[in-house]
Amino acid sequence: MYIIGKEEVDAVQRVIESRQLFRYRGGEGGESDTFEKEWREKIGTEYAIAVTSGTAALIMGLVGLGIGPGDEVIVPAYTYMATPLAPLAVGAVPIIAEVDASLTIDPRDVERKITPRTRAIIPVHMVGLPSNMDAIMDIAARHNLKVLEDACQADGGAYGSKRLGAIGHAGAFSFNHFKIMTCGEGGALVTDDREVYERALIFHDGGSSFRNHAAELQSPIFAGWNFRINEILSAILRVQLTRLDGMLDAMLTEKRTIIEALNGTGPFTFNPIHDVEGDCGTTVALLFDSEPTMRRFLDGVHAVGVSADTPIDSGRHVYSNWEPIMSQQGAHHPAFDAYQLAPEPVAYSKDMCPRTLDVLSRTAYLHTDPTRTREDLDAMISKVKQVAAGL
Ligand SMILES: Cc1ncc(COP(=O)(O)O)c(C=O)c1O
C-alpha cells in the first residue's frame, strides 16, 4: 500500500526538465545522492546506497559482508523468494528455518540449523512485523555470524530504539510496487560498516573505477554488476519519504483500533508482535485454532465485501512453492551453482518446516489502509465482528 500523487509528478518533471537522468554525471549532489542522505538519516545508519530493487540490495549486502561459495545463509521459510535467491546469487546456499507464531524467523530453529558452514542470517520483517532482533543478534554474536536484515516489507519500521535495517550488520529495503514506499521498482542497502558499504558500492556499479568516489575507496575494486538507481526514481523516492511517517502513523493507529475492536469477538487471537511500537501496521494477523475455522472466517468476510487473505495461499512467500530452490537449480550454469559448490549436500523437502505451514494455514490477514476514513473503518470492523461472532 502506498500513496502517490501530484508531488511525485512534479518531481519527475523537474528531473526530466533538468535533462540529468543519470546519477553519476560528474556533478554529484543530485536526487540520488540526496535521497541516500535522507534515507540514512531516516534509518539512522552511516551509509545508504539506493539501487534498482530489494533483491539487488540483498545481494549487495551479502557481497558486502563477504559471503560466497561454501557458505550457508539461514533464511525464514516464510518470505518472498528473493530472500533465499540472494545467497544463491553470491554462490552460497540458503538454509531454511521455521517461522513461529510471530510470522518471523524462529530463533530456536535458527540455532538448530547452524553448521560449521553458516556465515549469516537473514531475518525478514514480514508484512512490516519486526523479527526478534535481540535473540537473533545474540545468536549471531555467539556463533560469529553476520546479520543482514530483510526490511523489504518494512520501510520505516523499528525495533526498540532503532529502525529496522539498522540493527544487523546491514539492512535491505524494497521500493517496488507492493511496498510502503514505491518508485515502481527500487531498493536500498544500509550499513554502519565502511567496508561493507564500499564492497556493496563497488559491486552495484561495474563502472566504479570511473566514478568520482573511486579515489576515496579503501577496498580494492573488483568486478561488479549494474544495480544503479536513476535520478527519476530517486526524485520519486524523496517525495515518498516525506509521506512515510504519516503513513506509518495512520496504519498503526488503524491496526490498534481494529485489534481493540475485534479482541474477544471470535475464535482467534492476534499473532504476537516483537515490537508493537515498531510494527509498520500494514497488516492485522489473526491466529485461529484450525485451518477450517480460518477458512470459514475468510469466506465470511469475503461474502460481506471485506478484503482479507491468508499467508498460506500467498504462493511465492511460502518455501514449499520456491521451485528453483526446492529443486536445487541454483544458477544458469552448473559451475556457478551454489548447490554444486557446497561442500556438503543440502536436503530440502516440502514438509521440512511443519510449524511454519501450520501457523501460516491458521492465520488470516486484514489489511490497513492509511487513506481510509474512520467511517469506512468502523463499517469494516462491524462486518468482521458479525462474521467472527457467527463462527
Ligand atoms: C521480504 C522481501 N524480500 C525481498 C524482496 C525483493 O524486493 P524487490 O522486488 O524490490 O527485488 C521483496 C519484494 O517483494 C520482499 O517482500
The ligand as an SDF file (V2000), in Angstrom:
LIG
                    3D

 16 16  0  0  0  0  0  0  0  0999 V2000
   10.5670   -9.8710    2.0100 C   0  0  0  0  0  0  0  0  0  0  0  0
   11.0630   -9.4340    0.6660 C   0  0  0  0  0  0  0  0  0  0  0  0
   12.3720   -9.5630    0.3790 N   0  0  0  0  0  0  0  0  0  0  0  0
   12.8740   -9.1660   -0.8000 C   0  0  0  0  0  0  0  0  0  0  0  0
   12.0620   -8.6190   -1.7650 C   0  0  0  0  0  0  0  0  0  0  0  0
   12.6620   -8.2450   -3.0810 C   0  0  0  0  0  0  0  0  0  0  0  0
   12.3970   -6.9210   -3.4220 O   0  0  0  0  0  0  0  0  0  0  0  0
   12.3260   -6.4800   -4.9620 P   0  0  0  0  0  0  0  0  0  0  0  0
   11.0480   -6.9940   -5.5250 O   0  0  0  0  0  0  0  0  0  0  0  0
   12.3720   -4.9850   -4.8800 O   0  0  0  0  0  0  0  0  0  0  0  0
   13.5220   -7.0480   -5.6190 O   0  0  0  0  0  0  0  0  0  0  0  0
   10.7000   -8.4690   -1.5250 C   0  0  0  0  0  0  0  0  0  0  0  0
    9.8040   -7.8960   -2.5420 C   0  0  0  0  0  0  0  0  0  0  0  0
    8.7520   -8.3190   -2.8620 O   0  0  0  0  0  0  0  0  0  0  0  0
   10.1770   -8.8940   -0.2740 C   0  0  0  0  0  0  0  0  0  0  0  0
    8.8800   -8.8020    0.0070 O   0  0  0  0  0  0  0  0  0  0  0  0
  1  2  1  0
  2  3  1  0
  2 15  2  0
  3  4  2  0
  4  5  1  0
  5  6  1  0
  5 12  2  0
  6  7  1  0
  7  8  1  0
  8  9  2  0
  8 10  1  0
  8 11  1  0
 12 13  1  0
 12 15  1  0
 13 14  2  0
 15 16  1  0
M  END
$$$$
